[in-house]
Amino acid sequence: EAIGFILYSFVLVPEFGWRSGLGMAFFNSVSAFCNAGMDIIGPDSLRPYADHVLMNMITMLMIILGGLGFVVWWDLIGKGRRVLKKEIKIHQFWERLELHTKIVLLTTAILIFGGGLVFWLYEKNALFSQLSPMGQVWAALFSSVTARTAGFNTVDTGALSVGSKVLTMILMFIGGSPGSTAGGIKTTTV
């Protein structure tokens, strides 16, 4: 959350000034990590930032990190330390991870990139058509990440096609991983 706060500050302080920008950066960082989906930027949520690379990356990363679960974090950090101490080789990193961690990481990747692809296919000639090609990629990935329980938006979710709304419901039902800040039935259940 602290790193998210600092990164958000680079975007929000120049736009809103020190006091408001820092307040918004702090609030958004906590909200994104906790998968709360609340922002205090304005009535359009994050829509003004649909093409903004840093804002998209920070928000998605915060949501994903909060949704992985602390057990996964401990496993990744523990195995990462063992690699740094040369107790295990880098190519052994994946095989040494706990089964739970592997399931969470694989399921999360499939849901993010699979969901992003489906969002893009449904909306590329509809809601996303006003965006640049890279903006469409950001909007598709952001829609996939945030639907899992975060609730932010960079596009008008009320204008999504029926297929995208159904996909959103499926992703919301699945949610995040056990021991995370996200809701849903959990990635390991799926």
Solvent accessible surface area in square Angstrom, and as a share of the most:
residue,aa,sasa,rsa
1,E,85,0.38
2,A,72,0.56
3,I,131,0.66
4,G,0,0.00
5,F,58,0.24
6,I,95,0.48
7,L,60,0.30
8,Y,0,0.00
9,S,18,0.12
10,F,134,0.56
11,V,14,0.08
12,L,0,0.00
13,V,18,0.11
14,P,106,0.67
15,E,100,0.45
16,F,68,0.28
17,G,34,0.32
18,W,183,0.64
19,R,222,0.81
20,S,55,0.35
21,G,0,0.00
22,L,62,0.31
23,G,36,0.35
24,M,25,0.11
25,A,0,0.00
26,F,124,0.52
27,F,71,0.30
28,N,0,0.00
29,S,1,0.00
30,V,50,0.29
31,S,6,0.04
32,A,0,0.00
33,F,22,0.09
34,C,52,0.31
35,N,12,0.06
36,A,46,0.36
37,G,17,0.16
38,M,116,0.52
39,D,32,0.16
40,I,89,0.45
41,I,22,0.11
42,G,35,0.34
43,P,138,0.87
44,D,68,0.35
45,S,16,0.10
46,L,1,0.00
47,R,86,0.31
48,P,93,0.58
49,Y,12,0.05
50,A,10,0.08
51,D,73,0.38
52,H,69,0.31
53,V,76,0.44
54,L,66,0.33
55,M,2,0.01
56,N,1,0.01
57,M,99,0.44
58,I,5,0.03
59,T,0,0.00
60,M,16,0.07
61,L,94,0.47
62,M,12,0.05
63,I,5,0.03
64,I,42,0.21
65,L,59,0.29
66,G,2,0.02
67,G,7,0.07
68,L,13,0.07
69,G,1,0.01
70,F,78,0.32
71,V,75,0.43
72,V,0,0.00
73,W,74,0.26
74,W,171,0.60
75,D,14,0.07
76,L,45,0.22
77,I,81,0.41
78,G,29,0.28
79,K,28,0.12
80,G,24,0.23
81,R,147,0.54
82,R,87,0.32
83,V,26,0.15
84,L,148,0.74
85,K,137,0.58
86,K,177,0.75
87,E,101,0.45
88,I,5,0.03
89,K,131,0.55
90,I,128,0.65
91,H,129,0.58
92,Q,44,0.19
93,F,51,0.21
94,W,109,0.38
95,E,112,0.50
96,R,96,0.35
97,L,8,0.04
98,E,100,0.45
99,L,129,0.64
100,H,53,0.24
101,T,0,0.00
102,K,42,0.18
103,I,66,0.34
104,V,0,0.00
105,L,43,0.21
106,L,100,0.50
107,T,23,0.13
108,T,10,0.06
109,A,41,0.32
110,I,118,0.60
111,L,22,0.11
112,I,14,0.07
113,F,128,0.53
114,G,32,0.31
115,G,6,0.06
116,G,3,0.03
117,L,103,0.51
118,V,54,0.31
119,F,1,0.00
120,W,82,0.29
121,L,96,0.48
122,Y,109,0.41
123,E,0,0.00
124,K,63,0.27
125,N,126,0.65
126,A,51,0.40
127,L,27,0.13
128,F,0,0.00
129,S,60,0.39
130,Q,156,0.69
131,L,35,0.17
132,S,53,0.34
133,P,111,0.70
134,M,109,0.48
135,G,1,0.01
136,Q,26,0.12
137,V,61,0.35
138,W,32,0.11
139,A,0,0.00
140,A,3,0.02
141,L,36,0.18
142,F,2,0.01
143,S,11,0.07
144,S,0,0.00
145,V,3,0.02
146,T,10,0.06
147,A,9,0.07
148,R,16,0.06
149,T,41,0.24
150,A,2,0.01
151,G,53,0.51
152,F,4,0.02
153,N,28,0.14
154,T,6,0.04
155,V,13,0.07
156,D,61,0.31
157,T,68,0.39
158,G,58,0.56
159,A,54,0.42
160,L,14,0.07
161,S,39,0.25
162,V,121,0.70
163,G,20,0.19
164,S,0,0.00
165,K,83,0.35
166,V,69,0.40
167,L,23,0.12
168,T,29,0.17
169,M,118,0.53
170,I,89,0.45
171,L,4,0.02
172,M,103,0.46
173,F,127,0.53
174,I,13,0.06
175,G,0,0.00
176,G,2,0.02
177,S,0,0.00
178,P,42,0.26
179,G,49,0.47
180,S,22,0.14
181,T,43,0.25
182,A,9,0.07
183,G,35,0.33
184,G,39,0.37
185,I,64,0.33
186,K,46,0.20
187,T,1,0.00
188,T,45,0.26
189,T,95,0.55
190,V,98,0.56
